[in-house]
């Protein structure tokens, strides 16, 4: 099933997931927190199964814009598009993807201290983009 994804679709899925983690990390930035947050996010991504794990853990890291505002403008629509791609080409992997992205975002927020209001708000935006608002 993974072969059915184009290189562009794989890039969208990967950019969305890593962009979500970046957004949470930058919602309440701290220079030392970034290292702990990146390790925290890697666990749920590595624990994902099948196609989701393969797409998120192979190949180069996505190139994200420099500005957090620009990352938000790219990542949130990419999350919505990723769900559409997976629904069309790998429907059994939609929940795996959503779970991995939300878990990575939540672990990122929890990595350095208590989850801030800004981090919580960003996680809500991510959940909404994934079609999980209110769940």
C-alpha positions as CSV (number, residue, x, y, z in Angstrom):
1,X,0.0,0.0,0.0
2,X,2.9,2.3,0.7
3,X,4.0,2.2,-2.9
4,X,0.6,3.7,-3.8
5,X,1.7,7.0,-2.2
6,X,3.5,9.4,-4.5
7,X,6.7,11.2,-3.3
8,X,4.6,14.4,-2.9
9,X,2.0,12.6,-0.8
10,X,4.8,11.1,1.4
11,X,6.3,14.6,1.8
12,X,2.9,16.1,2.8
13,X,2.3,13.4,5.4
14,X,5.8,13.8,6.9
15,X,5.8,17.6,6.7
16,X,2.5,17.7,8.5
17,X,3.6,15.4,11.4
18,X,6.9,17.1,11.9
19,X,5.4,20.6,11.5
20,X,2.8,19.7,14.2
21,X,5.7,18.9,16.6
22,X,7.5,22.1,15.7
23,X,4.4,24.1,16.3
24,X,3.9,22.7,19.8
25,X,7.6,23.1,20.6
26,X,7.5,26.7,19.5
27,X,4.3,27.5,21.3
28,X,6.3,27.8,24.5
29,X,9.9,27.9,23.3
30,X,13.0,27.4,25.4
31,X,16.5,26.5,24.2
32,X,17.1,23.6,26.4
33,X,13.5,22.3,26.1
34,X,13.9,21.8,22.4
35,X,16.2,18.8,22.9
36,X,14.0,17.1,25.4
37,X,10.9,17.8,23.2
38,X,12.5,16.3,20.1
39,X,13.3,13.1,22.0
40,X,9.8,13.0,23.4
41,X,8.2,13.4,20.0
42,X,10.3,10.6,18.5
43,X,8.8,7.9,20.7
44,X,5.2,8.0,19.3
45,X,6.5,8.4,15.8
46,X,8.8,5.3,16.1
47,X,5.9,3.4,17.8
48,X,3.5,4.0,14.9
49,X,3.0,1.0,12.8
50,X,3.0,0.0,9.1
51,X,2.8,2.6,6.5
52,X,2.7,5.6,8.9
53,X,6.0,4.5,10.6
54,X,7.6,3.8,7.3
55,X,6.7,7.3,5.9
56,X,7.6,9.2,9.0
57,X,10.9,7.4,9.8
58,X,12.5,7.0,6.3
59,X,14.1,9.5,4.1
60,X,15.2,13.0,4.9
61,X,13.6,15.3,7.4
62,X,11.1,17.7,5.9
63,X,12.2,21.3,5.2
64,X,10.0,23.6,7.3
65,X,9.8,27.4,6.9
66,X,11.9,29.5,9.3
67,X,9.0,31.4,10.9
68,X,6.6,29.6,13.3
69,X,3.7,31.5,11.7
70,X,4.6,30.2,8.3
71,X,5.0,26.7,9.7
72,X,1.5,27.0,11.0
73,X,0.2,28.1,7.6
74,X,1.9,25.1,6.0
75,X,1.5,22.3,8.7
76,X,-2.2,22.7,9.6
77,X,-3.5,22.4,6.0
78,X,-0.9,19.6,5.4
79,X,-2.4,17.7,8.4
80,X,-5.9,18.0,6.8
81,X,-4.5,16.9,3.4
82,X,-2.6,14.0,5.0
83,X,-5.9,12.6,6.4
84,X,-7.5,12.9,3.0
85,X,-4.5,11.1,1.3
86,X,-4.6,8.3,3.9
87,X,-8.4,8.0,3.6
88,X,-8.1,7.6,-0.1
89,X,-5.1,5.3,-0.3
90,X,-4.6,3.7,3.1
91,X,-7.8,4.0,5.1
92,X,-6.6,1.6,7.8
93,X,-3.7,3.9,8.5
94,X,-5.8,7.1,9.2
95,X,-6.2,6.4,12.9
96,X,-2.6,5.3,13.3
97,X,-1.5,8.6,11.8
98,X,-3.8,10.7,13.9
99,X,-2.8,8.9,17.1
100,X,0.9,9.2,16.3
101,X,0.7,12.9,15.5
102,X,-1.4,13.8,18.6
103,X,0.8,11.7,20.9
104,X,3.9,13.3,19.5
105,X,2.4,16.7,20.0
106,X,1.3,15.9,23.6
107,X,4.6,14.4,24.6
108,X,6.4,17.4,23.1
109,X,4.3,19.7,25.3
110,X,4.9,17.5,28.4
111,X,8.6,17.2,27.9
112,X,10.0,20.2,29.6
113,X,7.4,21.3,32.2
114,X,3.7,21.4,32.7
115,X,1.7,21.9,29.5
116,X,1.3,25.6,28.9
117,X,-1.9,27.3,27.7
118,X,-0.3,28.1,24.4
119,X,0.9,24.5,23.9
120,X,-2.6,23.2,24.8
121,X,-4.2,25.7,22.3
122,X,-1.8,24.5,19.6
123,X,-2.6,20.8,20.3
124,X,-6.3,21.8,19.9
125,X,-5.5,23.3,16.5
126,X,-3.6,20.1,15.5
127,X,-6.5,17.9,16.6
128,X,-8.9,20.1,14.7
129,X,-6.8,19.8,11.5
130,X,-6.8,16.1,11.9
131,X,-10.5,16.0,12.2
132,X,-10.5,15.2,15.9
133,X,-12.1,18.3,17.3
134,X,-14.3,17.5,20.2
135,X,-13.0,13.9,20.6
